[in-house]
Amino acid sequence: MPAALPLVLAGPTLRHCDKDNFTLWFVSAESMNELTLHIGEEKLILASEQRHEIRLGERAWQYLLHVSQDDLLAVNSAIEYRLEDSLHGALFENIAQLNYPSKSAPEFVIKPEIDNMLHGSCRNPHHHSGDALVAADTRLGHNLSVEARPSLLMLSGDQVYVDDIAGPMLYAIGQVIQLLGLPQEQFFGAAINESSAISYQPAALYQRHRNLLPKTQYQAKTALRRWYINHPIFTSSLAENHLISLGEIIALYLLTWSPELWDQIEIPKDIAGLSAVNKLRWEKEWLHLLEFKAGLHQVRRLMAHLPTYMIFDDHDVTDDWNLTAKWEKAAYGHTFSKRIIGNALIGYTLFQGLGNAPQKFKTEIVPLIDAYFGSPNEEKQDTLIDELLKFDHWHYTLNTSPKIVVLDTRTHRWRSESNLAKPSGLMDWEALMEFQHELVGQSNVIIISAAPMFGVKLIETIQRTATMLGGSLLVDAENWMAHPGTANTLLSIFQHRKTPEQFVILSGDVHYSFAYDIRIRFRKAGPQIYQITCSGLKNQFPEKLIPIFDKLNGWLYGHFSPLNFLTKRKRMSIRGRRPNGERSKRLMNQSGIGLLSLAKNGAPTKIAVLHADMSETHFDAPRKD
């Protein structure tokens, strides 16, 4: 173990920031004493209610600083920030590559009128594609002017892959747990009694789906049963290293965002004790993680300079999280699987949720977090998990123009009334009515939905067919049109004559990118809707399949196809934008981050994707009929 860890282990990351709020997240190796925050010309000695401290482990403290007061920050001007501790001095001055050239401290801009922003989802560290967040940092460094700066960075799901962990990453997680003294816990209904019994040796890698994950199963009652068995708890086909303990979740987040910890651990390129197949897999993953690690300094710099917001999708917890009511019954009815899901939800709360809207968690959740981390035990952990599973304020809005409405499409599910094994709707009636209420009085709005509200119809048809055959979990059959109640209510909201005049929907999830212009058929007036999907930041759809799906979707469900009148969205006229003007192409399958520019009326003036190699794909507006 190293004699000394760097003082700052992760961060600083800007979270919820507007003219009345400043929120900053970081993790340190030592406890802080008296913190003084410098924001522009302001000097603030932080009171206890402005700094939330959690001791994540023996050598890890998480800090979420939140200062809230009227007109705290000037708008449309660059603001430097610094943080000092009475015991440790300036906290961020010695962090390598934190500042852009010629700058002495990180700075940010509050832009309440959104003229441009970044958005993306699905960042898998060991995927072979490049990390688009690195490209976003490079692009920002080329032009730091107030006018050119994005208003914010929106991460719309799968910021981490709890259910898809590379062998070398799991090996690293085991080292970080020991290095930082992260919490251990007892298990019930599991093959092992406590997390300290988890092995990170080669023989235990790629084996968790056989040896550790719960075995509760139900058979698919169809012809598919001979070759496909639904695993109602952990359905991921890549669950061989699925994370289990809270310590593992904490380590994953720190390794996902921190370059420092990678320098404190050692991962061999060649490792004995693996099968020939897994040895080959290890070597590939090792190389991809090496590339991922190389970009982390830039990723941290980007997030230290842009207010960053997040929302979960399935992989932040587990694949197919709450996809069907039958899955929920199996998952939450099993003590061990409930703990695994709960640990991932604790991790999301700590590293993502709290920073989005700190006030929402203050009364119900923060006291339970403090109680558990103050003196960890199983009873406090289970109480915290129970409350997080009941918590219904994960969604939030941002006081920007256009207003941003961030949707929770995971915990407000509309369960199927006809068959518990059918996909649940992404939001139930009550949640959709609350969503509609947020739209009242708005002339234009930006909606953040993890899954596209208007997706690729061919793929949705394949998912529907698989659902009819009993294989909804096999094909991740979750889309807004999969559940009749959700689909009809959502479309009614868009068709209501008092809805905003302009909707921009930003989505991810699917691992490819596209953009649609949508209007209501047979109506001269009505909302203009733009479905913009950018996925993934470091992930891609299978390369051989996407061109086939693209062509078939164009033939079967193109703008003029009569088959559109047989779908739930038959009242909608949907036109796909062409990536870089390509005639017969609508889907772009290359990792990237979304670039969105808006006119003053909220209409997109630029819809593009910045790829990891710094190239850009522009989605050109369709020709008028």
C-alpha positions as CSV (number, residue, x, y, z in Angstrom):
1,M,0.0,0.0,0.0
2,P,1.4,3.4,-0.9
3,A,2.6,5.5,2.0
4,A,0.4,8.4,1.0
5,L,-2.6,8.9,-1.2
6,P,-3.2,12.1,-3.2
7,L,-5.3,14.4,-1.2
8,V,-8.1,14.6,-3.8
9,L,-9.1,11.2,-5.1
10,A,-11.9,12.3,-7.4
11,G,-13.3,15.6,-8.7
12,P,-13.8,18.4,-8.4
13,T,-17.1,18.1,-10.4
14,L,-19.6,20.9,-10.9
15,R,-23.1,19.7,-10.3
16,H,-26.3,21.8,-10.0
17,C,-25.3,25.4,-10.7
18,D,-27.5,28.3,-11.6
19,K,-27.7,32.0,-10.6
20,D,-28.9,30.9,-7.1
21,N,-27.0,27.7,-6.5
22,F,-23.5,26.4,-6.6
23,T,-22.9,22.7,-6.1
24,L,-19.5,21.0,-6.1
25,W,-18.6,17.3,-5.6
26,F,-15.2,15.8,-4.7
27,V,-13.7,12.8,-2.8
28,S,-10.6,13.2,-0.6
29,A,-8.3,10.8,1.2
30,E,-8.5,12.8,4.4
31,S,-11.2,14.6,6.3
32,M,-11.5,18.3,5.8
33,N,-11.5,20.9,8.6
34,E,-12.8,24.4,7.8
35,L,-13.6,24.9,4.2
36,T,-13.4,28.3,2.5
37,L,-14.9,28.6,-1.0
38,H,-13.9,31.4,-3.3
39,I,-16.4,32.0,-6.2
40,G,-15.3,34.9,-8.3
41,E,-15.0,37.8,-5.8
42,E,-17.0,36.0,-3.2
43,K,-15.3,34.4,-0.2
44,L,-17.5,32.0,1.8
45,I,-16.6,30.1,4.9
46,L,-18.9,27.1,4.5
47,A,-21.3,26.3,7.3
48,S,-22.2,22.8,8.3
49,E,-25.4,22.9,6.3
50,Q,-23.5,23.9,3.2
51,R,-21.1,20.9,3.2
52,H,-22.3,17.4,3.3
53,E,-19.5,15.0,4.4
54,I,-19.7,11.2,4.1
55,R,-16.9,8.9,5.2
56,L,-17.0,6.3,2.4
57,G,-14.2,4.3,3.8
58,E,-11.1,4.5,6.1
59,R,-9.3,6.6,3.6
60,A,-12.1,8.2,1.6
61,W,-14.4,11.1,2.3
62,Q,-17.0,12.4,-0.1
63,Y,-18.0,16.1,0.0
64,L,-21.0,17.7,-1.6
65,L,-20.8,21.5,-1.2
66,H,-24.1,23.3,-1.9
67,V,-24.5,27.0,-1.5
68,S,-27.9,28.4,-2.1
69,Q,-28.9,32.1,-2.0
70,D,-30.6,34.6,-4.3
71,D,-28.4,36.0,-7.1
72,L,-25.4,34.1,-5.8
73,L,-23.7,33.9,-9.2
74,A,-23.5,36.4,-12.2
75,V,-24.8,35.1,-15.4
76,N,-23.0,35.0,-18.8
77,S,-19.6,35.7,-17.4
78,A,-16.6,33.4,-16.5
79,I,-16.4,32.7,-12.8
80,E,-13.3,31.1,-11.2
81,Y,-13.6,28.9,-8.1
82,R,-11.1,27.8,-5.5
83,L,-11.4,25.7,-2.3
84,E,-9.2,26.0,0.7
85,D,-9.1,23.9,3.9
86,S,-7.7,25.4,7.1
87,L,-5.7,22.2,7.6
88,H,-4.7,21.2,4.1
89,G,-4.6,24.5,2.3
90,A,-5.6,24.9,-1.4
91,L,-7.2,21.7,-2.4
92,F,-7.2,21.8,-6.2
93,E,-4.0,23.8,-7.0
94,N,-1.8,20.7,-7.3
95,I,-4.1,18.5,-9.4
96,A,-2.4,17.8,-12.7
97,Q,-4.2,19.0,-15.9
98,L,-7.2,20.4,-14.0
99,N,-7.0,23.8,-15.6
100,Y,-6.9,24.8,-19.2
101,P,-3.7,26.4,-20.5
102,S,-3.2,30.0,-19.3
103,K,-5.8,29.5,-16.5
104,S,-4.8,29.4,-12.8
105,A,-8.1,27.9,-11.6
106,P,-11.2,26.1,-12.9
107,E,-14.0,28.4,-14.1
108,F,-17.5,28.1,-15.3
109,V,-20.3,30.1,-16.8
110,I,-24.0,30.3,-15.8
111,K,-26.0,30.5,-19.0
112,P,-29.7,30.4,-18.1
113,E,-30.7,30.8,-21.7
114,I,-29.5,27.7,-23.4
115,D,-28.0,28.4,-26.7
116,N,-25.9,25.2,-26.8
117,M,-25.3,22.2,-24.6
118,L,-23.7,18.7,-24.6
119,H,-25.6,15.5,-24.0
120,G,-24.9,11.8,-24.1
121,S,-25.2,8.4,-22.4
122,C,-23.7,4.9,-22.2
123,R,-20.1,5.1,-21.2
124,N,-18.6,1.7,-20.9
125,P,-14.9,1.8,-19.9
126,H,-13.8,-1.4,-21.6
127,H,-15.7,-0.9,-24.9
128,H,-13.4,-0.7,-27.9
129,S,-14.7,2.7,-29.0
130,G,-13.1,6.0,-28.0
131,D,-14.3,8.1,-25.1
132,A,-16.3,11.1,-26.4
133,L,-16.0,13.0,-23.2
134,V,-12.3,13.3,-24.0
135,A,-13.2,14.9,-27.3
136,A,-15.6,17.2,-25.6
137,D,-12.8,18.4,-23.3
138,T,-10.5,19.0,-26.3
139,R,-13.2,21.0,-28.1
140,L,-14.0,23.1,-25.0
141,G,-10.3,23.9,-24.6
142,H,-10.1,25.2,-28.2
143,N,-12.6,28.0,-27.4
144,L,-13.2,29.1,-23.8
145,S,-15.2,32.2,-24.7
146,V,-18.5,32.7,-22.9
147,E,-20.4,32.7,-26.2
148,A,-19.0,29.3,-27.3
149,R,-19.3,27.5,-23.9
150,P,-22.0,24.9,-23.5
151,S,-24.6,25.8,-20.9
152,L,-24.3,22.4,-19.3
153,L,-23.4,18.7,-19.8
154,M,-26.4,16.3,-19.5
155,L,-25.6,12.6,-19.0
156,S,-28.8,10.7,-19.7
157,G,-28.2,7.2,-18.4
158,D,-25.7,4.4,-18.0
159,Q,-22.9,6.6,-16.6
160,V,-21.6,3.3,-15.1
161,Y,-22.2,-0.4,-16.1
162,V,-22.7,-2.2,-12.8
163,D,-23.7,-5.3,-14.6
164,D,-21.0,-5.4,-17.3
165,I,-17.6,-5.2,-15.6
166,A,-14.3,-6.1,-17.4
167,G,-12.1,-8.7,-15.7
168,P,-9.2,-6.2,-15.2
169,M,-11.7,-3.6,-13.8
170,L,-13.0,-6.1,-11.3
171,Y,-9.4,-6.9,-10.3
172,A,-8.8,-3.1,-9.9
173,I,-12.0,-2.7,-7.8
174,G,-10.7,-5.4,-5.4
175,Q,-7.5,-3.4,-5.0
176,V,-9.3,-0.1,-4.4
177,I,-11.5,-1.6,-1.7
178,Q,-8.4,-2.6,0.2
179,L,-6.5,0.6,-0.6
180,L,-9.3,2.9,0.7
181,G,-10.7,0.6,3.4
182,L,-14.2,0.7,1.8
183,P,-17.1,-0.8,3.8
184,Q,-17.7,-4.6,4.1
185,E,-21.1,-6.1,4.7
186,Q,-22.9,-9.3,5.6
187,F,-25.1,-11.1,3.1
188,F,-28.2,-13.2,3.6
189,G,-29.6,-15.8,1.1
190,A,-26.2,-15.8,-0.7
191,A,-23.5,-18.3,-1.4
192,I,-21.2,-16.3,0.8
193,N,-21.9,-14.8,4.2
194,E,-20.0,-11.5,3.8
195,S,-18.4,-9.3,1.2
196,S,-14.9,-9.9,2.7
197,A,-15.2,-13.5,1.4
198,I,-15.4,-12.2,-2.3
199,S,-12.4,-13.3,-4.2
200,Y,-10.7,-11.1,-6.8
201,Q,-8.2,-13.8,-7.8
202,P,-8.1,-14.9,-11.5
203,A,-10.1,-18.2,-10.7
204,A,-13.0,-16.1,-9.5
205,L,-13.2,-13.7,-12.5
206,Y,-15.9,-14.1,-15.1
207,Q,-17.7,-16.6,-12.7
208,R,-20.2,-14.6,-10.7
209,H,-23.2,-15.6,-12.8
210,R,-22.4,-19.2,-11.8
211,N,-21.1,-18.9,-8.3
212,L,-22.4,-15.7,-6.7
213,L,-25.5,-14.2,-8.3
214,P,-28.9,-15.5,-7.1
215,K,-30.3,-18.5,-9.0
216,T,-34.0,-17.8,-8.9
217,Q,-35.4,-18.6,-12.4
218,Y,-38.6,-19.0,-14.2
219,Q,-39.0,-20.8,-17.5
220,A,-40.4,-19.1,-20.6
221,K,-43.6,-20.8,-21.4
222,T,-43.1,-20.8,-25.2
223,A,-41.1,-22.6,-27.9
224,L,-38.2,-20.4,-26.8
225,R,-37.8,-22.3,-23.6
226,R,-35.4,-24.9,-25.0
227,W,-32.7,-22.3,-25.9
228,Y,-33.6,-19.3,-23.7
229,I,-34.3,-19.3,-20.0
230,N,-35.4,-16.0,-18.5
231,H,-33.3,-15.0,-15.5
232,P,-35.7,-12.7,-13.8
233,I,-33.2,-11.1,-11.4
234,F,-29.9,-10.5,-13.3
235,T,-30.7,-10.8,-17.0
236,S,-27.6,-9.3,-18.5
237,S,-25.8,-11.6,-20.9
238,L,-22.6,-10.0,-19.6
239,A,-23.2,-10.6,-15.9
240,E,-20.1,-12.7,-15.3
241,N,-18.5,-9.9,-13.2
242,H,-21.8,-8.2,-12.0
243,L,-21.0,-6.1,-8.9
244,I,-22.5,-7.1,-5.6
245,S,-21.3,-5.2,-2.6
246,L,-21.5,-1.5,-1.8
247,G,-17.7,-1.3,-1.6
248,E,-17.5,-2.5,-5.2
249,I,-20.0,0.1,-6.3
250,I,-18.0,2.9,-4.6
251,A,-14.8,1.7,-6.1
252,L,-16.3,1.5,-9.6
253,Y,-17.5,5.1,-9.5
254,L,-14.1,6.4,-8.3
255,L,-12.3,4.4,-11.1
256,T,-14.7,5.7,-13.7
257,W,-14.0,9.4,-12.9
258,S,-10.6,9.5,-11.2
259,P,-7.2,9.2,-12.8
260,E,-5.4,9.2,-9.5
261,L,-6.6,5.8,-8.2
262,W,-5.4,4.1,-11.4
263,D,-1.8,5.2,-10.5
264,Q,-2.1,3.6,-7.1
265,I,-2.9,0.1,-8.3
266,E,-1.4,-2.4,-10.6
267,I,-3.1,-4.6,-13.2
268,P,-1.0,-7.1,-15.0
269,K,-1.4,-7.5,-18.7
270,D,-0.8,-11.2,-18.5
271,I,-2.4,-13.2,-15.7
272,A,-2.3,-16.9,-14.9
273,G,-5.3,-18.9,-13.8
274,L,-7.8,-18.0,-16.6
275,S,-9.2,-20.2,-19.3
276,A,-7.9,-19.7,-22.8
277,V,-11.1,-17.8,-23.8
278,N,-11.0,-15.6,-20.7
279,K,-7.3,-15.0,-21.1
280,L,-8.0,-13.6,-24.6
281,R,-10.9,-11.5,-23.2
282,W,-8.7,-10.2,-20.4
283,E,-6.0,-9.0,-22.8
284,K,-8.5,-7.1,-24.9
285,E,-10.2,-5.5,-21.9
286,W,-6.8,-4.6,-20.4
287,L,-5.9,-2.6,-23.6
288,H,-9.2,-0.8,-23.7
289,L,-9.0,0.1,-20.0
290,L,-5.5,1.5,-20.6
291,E,-7.0,3.8,-23.3
292,F,-9.8,4.7,-21.0
293,K,-7.4,5.6,-18.2
294,A,-5.4,7.8,-20.4
295,G,-8.3,10.1,-21.0
296,L,-9.5,10.5,-17.4
297,H,-7.5,13.7,-16.8
298,Q,-9.5,15.4,-19.6
299,V,-12.8,13.9,-18.5
300,R,-12.3,15.4,-15.0
301,R,-11.3,18.8,-16.4
302,L,-14.5,18.9,-18.5
303,M,-16.7,18.1,-15.5
304,A,-14.8,20.6,-13.4
305,H,-15.7,23.4,-15.9
306,L,-19.3,22.5,-17.0
307,P,-22.3,22.1,-14.7
308,T,-23.1,18.4,-15.0
309,Y,-26.4,16.7,-14.6
310,M,-27.3,13.0,-14.6
311,I,-30.2,10.5,-14.5
312,F,-30.1,6.8,-14.3
313,D,-31.0,4.1,-16.9
314,D,-30.9,0.4,-16.4
315,H,-27.1,-0.3,-16.3
316,D,-26.6,2.2,-13.5
317,V,-28.3,-0.5,-11.4
318,T,-28.6,-3.7,-13.5
319,D,-29.8,-4.7,-16.9
320,D,-33.6,-4.8,-17.3
321,W,-34.1,-3.0,-14.0
322,N,-37.9,-3.0,-13.4
323,L,-38.5,-4.1,-17.0
324,T,-41.5,-6.3,-16.1
325,A,-43.7,-6.7,-13.1
326,K,-42.6,-10.4,-12.9
327,W,-38.9,-9.2,-12.8
328,E,-39.7,-6.9,-9.9
329,K,-41.5,-9.7,-8.0
330,A,-38.5,-12.0,-8.3
331,A,-35.9,-9.3,-7.7
332,Y,-37.3,-7.6,-4.6
333,G,-38.7,-10.9,-3.2
334,H,-35.1,-12.3,-2.9
335,T,-33.1,-10.9,0.0
336,F,-29.7,-11.1,-1.7
337,S,-30.9,-9.7,-5.1
338,K,-32.7,-6.8,-3.3
339,R,-29.4,-6.0,-1.5
340,I,-27.4,-6.0,-4.8
341,I,-30.0,-3.7,-6.4
342,G,-30.1,-1.5,-3.3
343,N,-26.3,-1.2,-3.2
344,A,-26.3,0.1,-6.8
345,L,-29.0,2.6,-5.9
346,I,-27.0,3.8,-2.9
347,G,-24.1,4.3,-5.3
348,Y,-26.3,6.2,-7.7
349,T,-27.6,8.4,-4.9
350,L,-24.1,9.3,-3.6
351,F,-22.3,9.9,-6.9
352,Q,-25.1,11.1,-9.2
353,G,-28.5,11.8,-7.6
354,L,-27.5,14.1,-4.7
355,G,-25.8,16.5,-7.0
356,N,-28.7,17.0,-9.4
357,A,-31.1,18.5,-6.8
358,P,-29.6,18.4,-3.3
359,Q,-32.8,19.8,-1.6
360,K,-34.9,16.9,-2.7
361,F,-32.9,14.4,-0.6
362,K,-32.3,16.6,2.5
363,T,-35.3,15.4,4.6
364,E,-35.9,11.8,3.7
365,I,-32.6,10.3,2.4
366,V,-29.6,12.3,3.7
367,P,-30.3,11.5,7.4
368,L,-30.3,7.7,6.6
369,I,-27.1,8.0,4.5
370,D,-25.5,9.8,7.5
371,A,-26.7,7.2,9.9
372,Y,-25.4,4.3,7.8
373,F,-22.0,5.7,7.0
374,G,-21.6,7.1,10.5
375,S,-21.5,3.5,11.9
376,P,-22.3,0.9,9.1
377,N,-24.4,-2.1,10.0
378,E,-26.9,-4.3,8.0
379,E,-30.0,-2.9,9.7
380,K,-29.1,0.7,8.7
381,Q,-28.1,-0.5,5.2
382,D,-31.5,-2.3,4.7
383,T,-33.4,0.7,6.0
384,L,-31.6,3.0,3.6
385,I,-32.3,0.6,0.7
386,D,-36.0,0.3,1.6
387,E,-36.3,4.1,1.6
388,L,-34.5,4.5,-1.7
389,L,-36.7,1.9,-3.3
390,K,-39.7,3.9,-2.2
391,F,-38.2,7.3,-3.0
392,D,-40.1,9.0,-5.9
393,H,-38.3,12.2,-6.5
394,W,-35.4,11.1,-8.8
395,H,-36.8,13.3,-11.6
396,Y,-36.1,17.0,-11.6
397,T,-36.4,20.2,-13.6
398,L,-33.9,23.0,-14.3
399,N,-34.9,26.6,-14.3
400,T,-33.5,27.4,-17.7
401,S,-34.9,28.7,-21.0
402,P,-36.0,26.4,-22.5
403,K,-37.0,24.7,-19.3
404,I,-35.4,21.3,-18.9
405,V,-37.5,18.4,-17.6
406,V,-35.5,15.3,-16.6
407,L,-37.7,12.2,-16.5
408,D,-37.4,9.1,-14.2
409,T,-38.3,6.3,-16.5
410,R,-37.2,3.5,-14.2
411,T,-39.1,3.7,-10.9
412,H,-42.6,5.0,-12.0
413,R,-43.4,2.0,-14.2
414,W,-46.9,1.3,-15.5
415,R,-47.2,-2.4,-15.0
416,S,-48.9,-4.6,-17.6
417,E,-52.5,-5.4,-16.6
418,S,-52.8,-8.4,-19.0
419,N,-49.5,-10.3,-18.3
420,L,-46.9,-9.6,-15.6
421,A,-44.2,-10.8,-17.9
422,K,-44.9,-8.2,-20.5
423,P,-42.8,-4.9,-20.5
424,S,-44.0,-2.3,-18.1
425,G,-44.6,1.2,-19.4
426,L,-41.7,3.6,-18.8
427,M,-43.9,5.9,-16.7
428,D,-47.3,5.3,-15.1
429,W,-50.3,7.5,-15.4
430,E,-49.6,9.6,-12.3
431,A,-46.0,10.3,-13.4
432,L,-47.2,11.3,-16.9
433,M,-49.8,13.7,-15.4
434,E,-47.0,15.2,-13.3
435,F,-44.9,15.5,-16.4
436,Q,-47.8,17.2,-18.2
437,H,-48.1,19.7,-15.3
438,E,-44.5,20.6,-15.8
439,L,-45.3,21.6,-19.4
440,V,-48.0,24.1,-18.5
441,G,-47.2,27.7,-19.4
442,Q,-44.1,26.7,-21.4
443,S,-43.7,27.8,-25.0
444,N,-40.8,25.4,-25.5
445,V,-39.2,22.7,-23.4
446,I,-36.3,20.3,-23.4
447,I,-37.2,16.7,-22.2
448,I,-34.5,14.3,-21.1
449,S,-35.8,10.7,-21.5
450,A,-33.2,7.9,-21.2
451,A,-35.0,5.9,-23.9
452,P,-36.1,7.6,-27.1
453,M,-39.8,8.6,-27.0
454,F,-39.9,8.1,-30.8
455,G,-37.5,5.2,-31.6
456,V,-36.6,3.1,-34.6
457,K,-39.9,1.4,-35.5
458,L,-38.4,-1.7,-37.0
459,I,-36.4,-2.4,-33.8
460,E,-39.5,-1.7,-31.7
461,T,-41.5,-4.2,-33.9
462,I,-38.8,-6.9,-33.3
463,Q,-39.1,-6.2,-29.6
464,R,-42.8,-6.5,-29.7
465,T,-42.6,-9.8,-31.6
466,A,-40.1,-11.2,-29.0
467,T,-42.5,-10.1,-26.2
468,M,-45.3,-12.1,-27.8
469,L,-43.1,-15.1,-27.8
470,G,-42.2,-14.6,-24.2
471,G,-38.7,-13.2,-24.7
472,S,-39.1,-9.6,-23.6
473,L,-36.0,-9.8,-21.4
474,L,-34.0,-11.3,-24.2
475,V,-34.3,-8.2,-26.4
476,D,-34.6,-5.5,-23.7
477,A,-38.2,-4.9,-24.9
478,E,-38.6,-1.5,-23.3
479,N,-39.6,1.5,-25.3
480,W,-42.3,4.1,-24.9
481,M,-44.6,2.3,-27.3
482,A,-44.3,-1.1,-25.7
483,H,-47.1,-0.5,-23.2
484,P,-50.5,0.7,-24.5
485,G,-51.4,2.9,-21.5
486,T,-48.1,4.7,-21.5
487,A,-48.0,5.1,-25.3
488,N,-51.5,6.5,-25.6
489,T,-51.1,8.9,-22.7
490,L,-47.8,10.2,-23.9
491,L,-49.1,10.7,-27.5
492,S,-52.1,12.5,-26.0
493,I,-49.8,14.9,-24.2
494,F,-48.1,15.8,-27.4
495,Q,-51.3,16.2,-29.3
496,H,-53.0,18.3,-26.6
497,R,-53.6,21.8,-28.0
498,K,-52.2,23.5,-24.8
499,T,-48.9,21.8,-25.0
500,P,-45.7,23.8,-25.7
501,E,-45.1,24.9,-29.3
502,Q,-41.7,23.3,-29.3
503,F,-40.4,20.0,-27.8
504,V,-36.8,18.9,-28.0
505,I,-36.4,15.4,-26.6
506,L,-32.8,14.3,-25.8
507,S,-32.3,10.5,-25.3
508,G,-29.6,7.8,-25.3
509,D,-29.8,4.1,-24.3
510,V,-29.7,2.5,-27.7
511,H,-26.0,2.8,-28.6
512,Y,-26.5,4.6,-31.9
513,S,-27.5,8.1,-32.9
514,F,-30.3,9.6,-34.9
515,A,-32.6,12.7,-35.2
516,Y,-36.3,13.0,-36.1
517,D,-38.5,16.0,-37.0
518,I,-42.0,15.2,-35.9
519,R,-45.3,16.9,-36.6
520,I,-49.0,16.0,-36.0
521,R,-50.6,14.8,-39.2
522,F,-53.6,16.6,-40.6
523,R,-53.0,19.7,-38.4
524,K,-51.7,22.9,-39.7
525,A,-50.8,24.3,-36.3
526,G,-49.3,22.2,-33.5
527,P,-46.2,21.5,-31.7
528,Q,-42.9,21.0,-33.4
529,I,-41.1,18.0,-31.9
530,Y,-37.5,17.0,-32.3
531,Q,-36.4,13.6,-31.1
532,I,-32.6,13.7,-30.8
533,T,-30.8,10.5,-29.7
534,C,-27.0,10.3,-29.0
535,S,-25.6,7.1,-27.7
536,G,-23.1,6.1,-26.6
537,L,-20.3,8.1,-25.1
538,K,-18.2,5.0,-25.2
539,N,-20.3,2.3,-26.6
540,Q,-21.7,1.2,-30.0
541,F,-24.4,-1.0,-31.5
542,P,-23.1,-4.2,-33.2
543,E,-21.5,-2.9,-36.4
544,K,-22.8,-5.6,-38.8
545,L,-26.4,-5.2,-37.7
546,I,-27.0,-1.5,-37.7
547,P,-26.8,-1.0,-41.5
548,I,-29.3,-3.8,-42.0
549,F,-31.7,-2.3,-39.5
550,D,-31.3,1.1,-41.0
551,K,-32.2,0.0,-44.5
552,L,-35.1,-2.2,-43.5
553,N,-36.5,0.5,-41.3
554,G,-36.3,3.0,-44.2
555,W,-38.1,0.6,-46.5
556,L,-40.8,-0.5,-44.1
557,Y,-41.4,2.6,-42.0
558,G,-40.1,5.5,-44.0
559,H,-41.9,8.8,-44.1
560,F,-44.3,7.8,-46.9
561,S,-44.8,4.2,-45.9
562,P,-48.5,3.2,-45.3
563,L,-47.3,0.8,-42.6
564,N,-47.0,3.9,-40.3
565,F,-50.8,4.0,-40.1
566,L,-50.8,0.6,-38.4
567,T,-48.6,1.9,-35.5
568,K,-49.6,3.6,-32.3
569,R,-48.0,6.8,-33.5
570,K,-50.1,6.9,-36.7
571,R,-51.1,10.5,-35.9
572,M,-47.5,11.6,-36.0
573,S,-45.5,12.4,-39.1
574,I,-41.9,11.4,-38.5
575,R,-39.0,12.4,-40.8
576,G,-35.5,11.1,-40.1
577,R,-32.6,13.5,-40.6
578,R,-29.7,12.5,-42.8
579,P,-26.3,12.1,-41.1
580,N,-23.9,14.3,-43.1
581,G,-26.5,14.4,-45.9
582,E,-26.2,10.7,-46.8
583,R,-29.1,9.8,-48.9
584,S,-30.2,6.4,-47.6
585,K,-28.9,6.6,-44.1
586,R,-30.6,7.7,-40.9
587,L,-28.7,5.9,-38.1
588,M,-25.1,6.8,-37.0
589,N,-23.2,4.0,-35.2
590,Q,-20.1,5.6,-33.8
591,S,-19.4,6.6,-30.2
592,G,-19.9,10.3,-29.6
593,I,-21.4,13.2,-27.6
594,G,-24.3,15.2,-28.7
595,L,-23.9,18.9,-29.7
596,L,-27.1,20.8,-29.6
597,S,-27.5,24.5,-30.5
598,L,-30.8,26.3,-30.1
599,A,-32.3,29.5,-31.5
600,K,-34.0,32.0,-29.2
601,N,-37.3,30.3,-29.8
602,G,-35.9,26.9,-28.7
603,A,-35.7,25.4,-32.2
604,P,-32.5,23.5,-33.0
605,T,-30.1,25.2,-35.3
606,K,-27.5,22.5,-35.0
607,I,-27.9,18.8,-34.2
608,A,-24.6,17.0,-34.3
609,V,-22.5,14.3,-32.8
610,L,-18.8,14.9,-31.8
611,H,-16.9,11.7,-32.1
612,A,-13.9,10.5,-30.2
613,D,-11.6,11.2,-33.2
614,M,-12.8,14.8,-33.2
615,S,-14.9,14.3,-36.4
616,E,-18.5,15.5,-36.4
617,T,-21.7,14.1,-37.8
618,H,-24.3,16.7,-38.6
619,F,-28.0,15.7,-38.9
620,D,-29.3,17.8,-41.7
621,A,-33.0,18.9,-41.7
622,P,-35.2,16.9,-44.0
623,R,-36.3,18.4,-47.3
624,K,-39.8,20.0,-47.2
625,D,-42.5,18.1,-49.0
